[in-house]
Every structure is written in C-alpha cells, then in structure tokens.
Amino acid sequence: TVYGDPVHLLNIIINLLENANKYSPETPEIRIETVNIPGEGILVKVIDKGIGMSKEYQKRIFEKFYRSESAERSGGTGLGLSICRGLMEAMSGKVVARNRIEETGLVVTLMIPAAA
C-alpha cells in the first residue's frame, strides 16, 4: 500500500506518458516498470526511446514554464513536469528524470512512498 492521492497519481502518470509519446519517434516504444521496495514504497519508471535531453535541460526540466527547444516546436506551456513534481512532493514522493544509458531516450522515475 502506498501513500498518495489516486487521482493525482493517475494524472502524473498520464502526463508522463503524454510527454514520452510527444518526444518519441512516430511509432513510440514506451515502457512502464514498477519496483516494490518493501518498507519504502514503489518506484514507477516511464521509459521512452525519444530524443532524451540536453545537460541544460536536465538542470531545468522541472522548472515552471521552462521548455526545451524541441518542446517549443511541439507545443505545451512548460507546466506539466513542474506540476508533476509539485504533486509528488505534496504526497511526500519524488520524481527524477535522466537520460537512458544504453540507448537514446528518457527515464522518469516516481518514488511513491509506502503508507504508514
């Protein structure tokens, strides 16, 4: 059992899937992986094979209104990931993003804490 608002968690995951789809090739390959960490919570990973992100974007990916150059071409307000971070923090969780190591793409990881 995890601690979190089910509606907010669903909205976060939908937002991450939409972002992964937006920045992936025409036929996107997006995976969701979960890992149960007993006593700590659940890790949820959204993994895509998109373009990844530059070092500059890595530093600012969760800032309000910040959009990468590729995001400017595909629309959006630059609020989605910032809202995801705010919602995760409000639920005592975390969200991090990193480039994939073995190939192009991005991994966004949510840490949803275990219920007390």
NORNORWO-V927434 format. One record per residue. N is the residue number from 1. RES is the residue in one letter. NEAR is the number of other ideal C-beta (glycine too) atoms within 12 Angstrom. Layout:
{{N/RES/NEAR} {N/RES/NEAR}}
This chain:
{{1/T/14} {2/V/26} {3/Y/21} {4/G/29} {5/D/17} {6/P/15} {7/V/12} {8/H/25} {9/L/27} {10/L/18} {11/N/21} {12/I/37} {13/I/29} {14/I/20} {15/N/30} {16/L/39} {17/L/27} {18/E/24} {19/N/40} {20/A/33} {21/N/22} {22/K/27} {23/Y/38} {24/S/27} {25/P/16} {26/E/10} {27/T/10} {28/P/22} {29/E/19} {30/I/27} {31/R/21} {32/I/22} {33/E/16} {34/T/19} {35/V/16} {36/N/16} {37/I/16} {38/P/9} {39/G/12} {40/E/18} {41/G/28} {42/I/28} {43/L/26} {44/V/33} {45/K/29} {46/V/39} {47/I/32} {48/D/33} {49/K/25} {50/G/34} {51/I/26} {52/G/28} {53/M/31} {54/S/16} {55/K/12} {56/E/13} {57/Y/26} {58/Q/21} {59/K/14} {60/R/21} {61/I/32} {62/F/28} {63/E/20} {64/K/17} {65/F/16} {66/Y/24} {67/R/27} {68/S/29} {69/E/14} {70/S/20} {71/A/26} {72/E/14} {73/R/12} {74/S/20} {75/G/14} {76/G/22} {77/T/16} {78/G/22} {79/L/20} {80/G/34} {81/L/40} {82/S/25} {83/I/26} {84/C/37} {85/R/30} {86/G/22} {87/L/32} {88/M/36} {89/E/22} {90/A/19} {91/M/28} {92/S/19} {93/G/30} {94/K/27} {95/V/36} {96/V/25} {97/A/34} {98/R/21} {99/N/25} {100/R/25} {101/I/11} {102/E/10} {103/E/15} {104/T/19} {105/G/29} {106/L/38} {107/V/32} {108/V/43} {109/T/29} {110/L/37} {111/M/29} {112/I/35} {113/P/24} {114/A/20} {115/A/14} {116/A/9}}
